[in-house]
Amino acid sequence: MRGMATPTLATIERKEGASTSLLSSRVARTLGLSTRTAAALERLGIITVRDLVRHFPYRYDDLRSPVSVAALAGLRNETRGAGSAGEVNALGTVVHCSHVRLRGRIRAKTTATIDDGTGVMTAVWFGRPYLANQLKTGSRVFVRGRIDFTLTGITMNVSRHRVLKADEPYAGELVPVYPQTAGLGSHEIRRFVRAALRMVASDVTAKAGLDPLPKSINKRERFGDAWRALTTIHEPTDEKSAEQARRRLVFEEFFLLAMGAARRRAERSQEPAPDFSAAGGAPAEKEFFEKLGRAVSFELTGAQRRVVDELRADMLKQTPMNRLLQGDVGSGKTAVAIAGMILALQGGYQSAFMAPTEVLAAQQFNKIAGSLSQVGARCALLVGALKRRTRDDILAQLQAGDLDVVVGTHALLTDDVRFAKLGLTIIDEQHRFGVLQRAALRGKAQGFVPHTMVMTATPIPRTLAQTVYADLDVSIIDEMPPGRRAIKTFVRGVEAKPKVLAFVRAEVEKGHQAFVVCPAIDESERALHSAQQQAQELRSSVFSGLQVGLLHGRMSVAQKDEMMRLFADGFMKVLISTTVVEVGVDMPNATVMLVLDAHVFGLAQLHQLRGRVGRGAAQSYCILVAPDAAEAERLQAMAQTNDGFAIAEEDMRLRGSGDLVGTRQHGGNDLRLAHLIRDFPVFVKAKKAAETLVQADPHLTNPENRSLAAYLAAVDSEAMLRQSS
């Protein structure tokens, strides 16, 4: 950051004479947790005390209102016999209790008959041998669990209970339920959160460091302080107070996200850009479009032409371009990238194009070099597999300015790669690269910041793009080239699998190729189909006599690249894979994408998988196999449209915004509480507040904004801690 760098946490501490902040300390060390527990918390993104107190519940169990057995009996009559009433609360006295030791994983079963004065019910616990000492006849007990109406009466499978004293009144409470992970339940997380809140409560500095909002915003929005909101969200007295706390914390999350974007935009406005004035003016514009026409040899769609105009306008400005280009598979993003390279060539600058894999880089190089050779550009491919002499020759030409364009992988980021005059960087499938990797490529320019365009075929909902990529200008290619045949998509039950596989074989025998995607590498509890098992079975059955490849994430990079080459060259006819093919090379001969256990995937991910086919002249098909009728109904959205943005919006509506995978910014937070669709009006308000603040005080030097500057510095330091973990 130039001229606006946020001071580090250490700088603030030295300046203010403070000790290391409690909020920024490692939660495992502060609470004395085991290595196993620390690792489990880390899987949830919890490393510091600040992370822990901002790990919010996603719902509350209401333990306040026990239901009488008589009322449950009435409910049974309404449901006309057997069935389930979901989870309910009950309160009564144990009139009979038995404990049975079992073999195996469950180990114990406890059964109690509970009488509440209006009737009796049976409560059952599994796997809790300690209840033999805790639960006795005559005990007064609160229970919560799923109620089943059986032929023998009302039975509860207890999920939560509490043994009460004989004369103890029962008031109940709202109990927070937290996102959890293997080996770490919500009740343990709740205990850790309460311990952390008690520690913060006794630390005045830590309490003050919880609040990023300036007092003027707090007053305008009628918010209470951050401490009250945090304690309330974790321990609410009622639904109203929980919702008030949530409103403030959602605003905070959006405000911090928008602050980061606004400051990055302000920083870029102060950075020097490459001088593309030689490519400006009417004669240069005419020359540019003539060269572009020769290079791409086809008529641009209206959407492509609009994006090219946006790109050209950006690159002629005196501030560095920072643009995100979205477009479905096959929409023509590479043609837009070629347009940018031609403009850089006109301006006297070099371009670098970075792809995530060697196979994809080689394919993009063939397209780009073939097109740019029509306008006299000199291109080279730089990947890790090159021989030393070839690599050294390319590096020498780059440094001497004898190459105009280099296409490569992570190999572009090594220290010995130097450019004479790098003016444009383009990053393909940008979510496959980290923030620091993208910055490292931009850092190859000397004396200025190059123009940057990042491209993605992953459809990003417009609300998400406006939120996460608020510091980028977003271009969308929302029009497909003429003549492309729509992929026919079908949803089938697992019972139709034999017929589906026979159809796949028939397509291959026509001379085409097919993908078969499974959700797991090997057998697992969550998946009915695994890639390794399917490869073994199908090679000896329906695909007997065909060349069947296997591709998954445990293979080395060299093995994966080799398998993709074999498939791309047509040697492999069927590729059985996990989702590592989600982002892949152009396979015009592939006409079938079969996804087994499609219910495991989100709609947006399924759309990406579908994009692996439909790139040639032949009709292509996507077949989604799901075992559950309810899940199959959700998947029908795929059969109804090929519009990736419509599918992405529906996917986010169904699944929530969740973790912003691949979009995490250095020093920023994922949205833990806010929902991008439901809370979008709050984002608009928070974004306006952040932009107004940065415009008035870009360096956050005003006394009122000092706490915000300290908060951002602390969060930035904690982000570095997360990256080093």
N, C-alpha and C positions, 0 to 999 in steps of 0.2 A: 504494500500500500504506500502510495506516495503522497505525502503531505497530510494524510488523514489517519495515520496508523493508530490503532487503539493501543494504549499502554498495556503492557503485560501485567498479570496479577502481581508478579514480584516487584515491578516498578511501583505499583500503587502501594504495596505493603511497605516498601522502603520509604516512600514519600509520607505515608501516614503513620509510620512506626508501628504497624499492626503485625501480629503474629499470623501464622498460616491460618487461613479461614477454616472454620469447622465445616462449612458447606462444601468446600473444595477438597476436603480430606477423603481418603479412601474409606468407604463405608465398612469394608471388611476389617480394617485395622481399628477403626473407631469403635465398632460394636463388638470386636473380638470374635469374629466369625471364622469358621473353619474354611480351609481351602476349597472344599467341595461346595459349601454354601456360597462362597464368593464367586466360584465359577458359574453356579446356577444363576446368581443375580446378574452376572455379566451377560449371560445369554438374554436377559431381559433389558439390557442396556443400562444397568444400574452399577456404577462404579463409585461414584461420590455420594456423600450425604445429600447433596442437592438433588441428584438423580432419584434417590430413594424417597424424599419427601414430595417429589413431583411424579412419582409413580402412582397414577390415580386409579381409583376403583372404576370398573366399567358398569357396575350395578350394585344394588344393595339388597340383602336379604332382610325382609321385614319380619322381625320376631316379636312385634308388639301386640298382636291380636290372636290369641289362641282360639281355635274353633272347637265347639263342643262336639262330643261324639254323637249327640242327638242330631245336630246340624249336619254332620257328615252322613248319618243314616238317611236324612232327608235328601241329601245330594245323591245318595245311592239310588233312591227311588226315582229321582229325576233321570238318572242315567240308565234306569231299567236293568239293574243287575250288575254283572261283571263289567269291569273297566277300570280306569284310573282317573283321579281328580288332580293329578299333579302334586306339587309340594305344598303342604299346609303346616300350620302350627297346632299343637295340642298341649294340654296341661292336665295332669292328674296324678293319682297315687298308684304305685305298683302293688298289685294284689297277688301276683304270682310271678316268679322269675326263675329261669333256668339257664345254665351256662354249659355249652358242649364244646369240648376240645375236638378239633378237626385236623386231619392230616393235610399236607400240602400248603399252598400259599396262603389260603384264607385263615387257617389256624384256629379260628374260634367262631362260634355263633351264640349270640345271646338273644333270648326271647322273653318278653315281659308282657303281662296282661295289665293294662292301665285302665283305671276306673276314674271318671271325672264327675261322677254324681248323676250324669245324664245317660250313661251307657258305658260299655267297655269296648276296647280295641286291643289289637295285638301289635306290639312294637318289636322290630327285629333289627339287630346289629350284626354285621359280619366283620371278622378280622380284628376284634378289639378285646383281647383276653383280659385286659386290665379291668373290664367292667365287672368281673367276678368279685372284685374287692370293693367296687364303687357303688354298685346297684344292688339294693336289697329289697325284700318285701317290706312295704310300709314307706319306702322312699317316695318323696314328692318330686316329680320330675317334669321338666319342659322338654318336649321333643319336636323336631321338625323333620319332615321327610316326604317321600312320595307315597300317596295313599293308593292302595289297590282294593277294589271291591271284589272279594272272592266268594265262593259258595259257602265258606265257613265263617264269613264275617268281614270286618274292616281290618286291614293290615297296613302298617306303615313300615317302610324300609327307611330307617332313621339315618339322616345325613348329619344332623347336629342335635346335641342334647345338653342339658344342664341339670344337675341334681340340686334341688333347693332345700333350704332349711325348712323345718316343719311349719313355722309361722312367718316365713319370708314372703312378702308380697311380690308379685311378678309384674314388672312394668314393661319389660321388653326393650328392644332397641333396633335401630337400622344398622346392620352389620355390613361393612364394605366388602365387596368381592373383587379381588385384584387379578389382572392378567398374571398367569403363572407359567411355570415350565417344569420339565421332568425333574423330580427330586425336590421340588420346592412348591408347597401348596399355598393357597391364599391365606390360610390362618397363620402360617409362619411369616409371610410377608407383612401381614397386619401387625404382628408382634414387633417386627423390625421397624416398621414405620412409626409405631407408637414410641418405641425407644428413641428413635432419632428425633421425633418431635419434642420429647421431654428434654433432650440435650440442647436442642435449639432454643427452647423456651427459657433456659437459664443462661443463654449467651446473647447479650444485647447486640453485639456486633453482627452475629449470625442472623438474628431476627431482622435487623435493618437491611442486611444483604439479600433478603428474600424478594425485595420489591423492586422490579425494574421500571415501574411506571412513575413518571414525574407527578408531583402533587397536582399540577394544573389539570392533567388528564384524569387523575383520580376524582377530582372535584367535579369536572365536567360530566363524567360518566356516572357519578354518584356511586363510586365503588368504596367499599371498606378497604382496610389495609390488607396486604398480601398474607400476613400471618393469620389473620382471622379467616380468610378464604381457604388457606391451606388446612388449618385445623378443622374447619367445618366440613370440607370435602371428604376428609378422612373419618370424622366423627360427627356426622350431622345429627341434629335433634329431630328434624322432620324433613320432608321432601322439599318444602319451600326454601329452607336455609341451604340445603344442598344445591338447589338450582341457582340460587343467588351466588353462591361460591363458584359454581361452574361457569356462570356468565362472566365473572371477572377473570377467571383463569383461562378461559377460551380467548378472551380479548388479549390477554398477556401473550399467549402463544402466537397469535396472529401478529401482534404488534412487534414482537421480537423478530419474527420472520420478515416482516415488512421493513423493519429497521435495517436488517442486514442487506436487503435488496436496495433500499434507498441509499445507503452509504456506499455500496459498491458502484451504483450508478454515478454518484457524486465523485467518487474517486476516479472513475474512467474519464469523466469530463475534464479532469486535470492532466490526464496522461497524453503524451504526444503520440500521434498516429503516423503511419507511413504516409508519405506525400504522393498521392495518386493524381495530382493535378494534370499530369501528362495524359491521363486517360479521360479527362473531362472535356467539355465543349462539344458542339454539334458534330464537327468532323470526326472526332474520336468516338462519339457515340455511334455514328453511322458505321465506322470501321469495326467497332465492337460487335454490333449485331450481324454484320457481314461475316465476320470470323466465327461467331457463334453458330450461324446457319451452316457454314462449311463443316464445323466440328461435329455437330450433333446429327446432321443430315436428315432431320425430320422436323415437322412443324411443332413448335411448342404448344402445349395446351394453354388455355387462358390462365389457369392457376400457376403454371410454371412461369409464364411471362410476367405475371404480377409479382411473384417472388423474386425473379431476376431483377425487376425494376427496384424492388425494396433493397436487394443486395447491392446493386450499383449505387443507389443513393447513399447507402451507409458507407461504402468504401471510398466515396469521394468527399466524405466529411473529414474534419480535422481531429475527430475523436475516434478511438478504436471501436470498430464494430464488435458487438457481442450478440450474436443472433442464433436462435434455436430454429432449426428447420424440421418440421414434422411432416410426415407423409407416409401413407400406407405403402406396403411392399408393392413395387412396380409402378408407383406414381411418378417417378422421374426425378428423384432427388439428386442422382449422380449428374444429370444434365445441368442442374442448377449449380452444382459444385464446379463443373467444367466452365460454366459462365464466369464464376468468381476467379478461376485460374487464368482465364483469358484476360480479364480485366487487370489482374496482377501483372501479367506479362506485358500488357500495354503500358502499365505504369512503371515498368522496369524492375519489378520485384519477383522474388521466388515464392512458391507455394509448397506447403507440406500437407499431405493427406494421410491421416493415421486411422488404421482399421484394427479391430481386436484380435484377429487371427491371421496366420500366414496365408491360408487358403483364400480367405475373403480379401486380403490385401492383394494377392496375385490376380484375383478376378477383377477387382476394381482397377488395378494397374492396367490390365489388358484393355478395359473399356476406356479409361482416361488417356492412356498413351495412344491408342488407336484414334481417338477423336482429336487430341491436341497435335498429333503429327500433321493434321490437315492445315494447321496454322503455324507450323514451324517451331513448336515448343519442343524442348529437349527434356525427356522424362527418364526416371530411373526407379527401380524397385529396391527397397532396402529392408531386408528381413534377416532374422538370425541365422537362417540356413545357408547364407551366402558363403562362398569360399573367401578366405582372407584377402587374396589379391583383388578379387572383384569388389569386395567391400571397400578396401583402401582406395581403389580407383574412383568409386562413387563419392566417397568422402572428400577426396581431393577436388573433384569437379564441383561439388556443392560449395566448398569453401572458396574456390576460385570464381564462382559465378557462372560456370559452364553448364550448369543444369538449371532448368526453369521450374521443374516440378519433381518432387520426390514423394513416392507412395510407400508406406511402410507400416510396421507394427510398433510395439514398444521399443524396437531397435532404434527408432528415431530419437529416443530420450537419452541415450548414453552420452557421456561427456565428450566423446570424440566427434560427435556429429555437430558440425558448425556450418552455418549458412553465410553466404556473402551478403545477402540482402533479403531476409525473410519478411514478407509482407502479408501473407495470408496463411492461416492454419485452419484445416477442416478436419473434424473428428467424427468419424462414422460410428454409429451405434454408441453414442457418447456415454450411455449409462453403464457400459462395460469398463469405463475408465474412471479412476478416482479424480477428485478435485485437484490434488497435487500433481498428478500425471498430466492433466490438461494444462495446468499452469507451467509445468516443466517444458512443454512444447512451445508455449508462447514465449517462455524465457530464452529461447534460442535466437530471438531477434536482438539486434544491437542498437541501443540508443532510442528505441521507441517500442511501443506495444503493438504487435501485429493485429490486423483484423482477424476475428475468429468466428467461425460458423460451426456449430455442433449439430449433427443430424441424428434423427432417430426414426425408425419405422414402428416404434411402439406407440400406439395411439394414446395420447395423454388427454384426458378430459379438459375442456377449456377452463373450468374452474380450478383444476389442479395446476394447469400451466400458468394461470394468472397468479397463483399463490406461490408455488415452489420456484418458478422461473421468473419471478417478478423483476429480477435484475437483468433479464435478457429480453431482447425484442423477439417476438415469436412470429414466425411465418408458417403458414399451413398450406400444403398442396392438397386440396380437397377435391381433386378431379383426376380421374384415371385417363390415360391415353386412349384414344378411340380404337375399337377393334378387339379390346381385351374381353375374353369370355368370362362371365361370372362363375365363380366356383360354386358348384352345387353341394349343399351341406345337408346331411341327414343325421338324425338322432335315432339310435337303435338300442334296444335292450340287450342285455348280455346273452339272452337265449338266441339272438340272431347272429351271434359271432361266427358260427360255421358258414352261413351264407355270405356274410361280409368278407370273410377270408377267401372264399371261393371267388368272389367278385374281384378282390385284389389280385389273385392269381391270374384271372382272365385279363385284367388290364396289363399285367406284366407280359403275358404271352402275346399281347398286341404290339410289344416292343417298347412299352413304357416302364417307368420305375415307380416305386412306392415307399412311403415311410410308414412304420408302425411304431407309435410312441407309447411308452409305459411310464407310470408315475414313479417307479422305484427301480433301483439297479438290481437288487436281489429281493428275496421274499421278505415281506415285512407285514406287520399287523394292519397297517393303514391301507395297503394296496392289495387288490386281488391279482394284479398282473405285474410282473417284474421283467425287465429287459432280458436279463440273463436266462431266466426260465423260459420266456417266450421264444428266444432265439434257439434254445435247445429243442423245444417241442416242435416249433414250426419248421425247422430245417429238416426234421425227419418225418413230417406229416404233409400238411397242405402245400408247403413250399419246397418239397423234395425235388432235387434236380436243379434248383435255382441258386444263384450266388446270393447268399444272405449275409449281410454285415451286421456287426454289433458295435454300438457306440454309446459310451456313458462317461460320467464325470470322473471316475477313478482311473481312467486311462491317462497316460502321459500326453503332453501336448503333441509330441511327435506321432504317437499312435492315433490320436484323434485326427490330426491333419492328414495322415496317410489314409485312414478310412474314408474321410470326406473326399480325398482325391480319387480313390477307387470308385466311389459312388458318382462323383462328378464326371469321371471318364467313362461311365457306363458299364464298368466291370461288375460292380455290385448292382443287383436288380432290386433287392429289397433291403432297406436299412432299418433295423430294429434298434430303437434308441430311447434314451430319456430326453428331457427337454433341452439338452445341450444343442439340439438342432433348431431351437427356437429362433436364434439368430444365426443364419448360415449363408452359404453361397447360393448363387443363382443356379437352379436345377431345372432347365426348361423341359426336360424329358420326364420329370416326375409328375404324375397325374393323380395320385391318391395319397391323402393324409389320413391314416387311421389312428385314432386316439382311444386307447383302452382305459377304462376307469376315468372317463372324461369328467366325471363329477368332482374329482379331486382338484381340478384346475379352475382358476378364475376365467371369466369370459374373455378378458383382454389377452391372457396368455394363450388361450385356445385360438384366438384370432391371429396371434403371431405364428402359431404352429400352422394354421391354415395357409398363411402366406408363403410357406415353403413350396406350395404347388400352385398351378395356374399361371405359370410363366411362359408356357409355350403355346402353340396354336391349338393343341388338342383340348377337348373338354376335360376339366379336372374336378375331383371330388374330395370332400372332407366328410369323414364318417366318424361320429362321436358315439362311443359305446358306453352306456352307464347302467349299473345294476338296479337303480332305484327310480321308480316312476316319478317321484317328486323332484328329484334332481334332474331327470330327463326333461321335465317341464321347464326348469330354469334354463336348460341348454337350448331350448327352442329359439331363444333370441338369436343364436348363431345361425339357425336355419332361415330366419326371417330377413336378415340383412347382411350385407358384406361391408357396411360402413363401419370402419374401425373406431371412429370417434363416438358414434352412437352406442356401440358395444362397450367402449370404455366407460362412458357415462353410466350405463346400466350396471356394469360390473362394480363401479365405485358406489353406486346407490345400494346394491345388494350387500357388498362386502365391507363397506366403510372405507375411509381413506387410509387407515392403518399406517404402517411404517412407510415412509416415502423412499422406497428402495431405489438406490442409485442416484438420489437427488440430494443427499446430505451435504450441506455446505460446511466448510471449515468454520468452526465456532458457532454453528447453528444447532437448533434442536428439531427433532421430528415432532409432529403433532401428536401429543399423547392424549389429549382430551377433546380437541376440536374435531369437528366433522366437516369436511370441505363443502359438502352440498347443503346439509342442514344449517350450518353456521356461516354460509358464505356472506350474508349481509353484515355479520360482525367483522369478517375479514375486510370488507370494503371500508368500514368505518375505521378499523385499526390501521389499515394501509394509508388512509388519508391523514390520520394523526401522525404516523411515522414520517411520511413525506413532508408534512408541514414542519415538523420538528427539525428534520435534517436540513431543510431549506433555510430555516432561521438560524440554526446552530450546527453546522456540518461537523465541527470538531468536538461538539459536546463540552464546551468550555464554560457555558453558563452555570452558575452555582446550582440552579434547580436541576440541571441534568447531570450533575456530578455522580449521583448514585447510579444513574443509568450507565454512565461510562464505566464505573467500577463493576457493575453487574456484567456488562458485555465483556470486559476484560477477564473476569473470573470464568465466565462461560467459555471464552476462547481458550484459556489455559486448561480448563477441564476437557475440552475437545481434544487438545493435544495429548492429554493424559489418556483419553480413550483410544486414540490412534496408536499410542505406544504400548497399550495393553494387549 
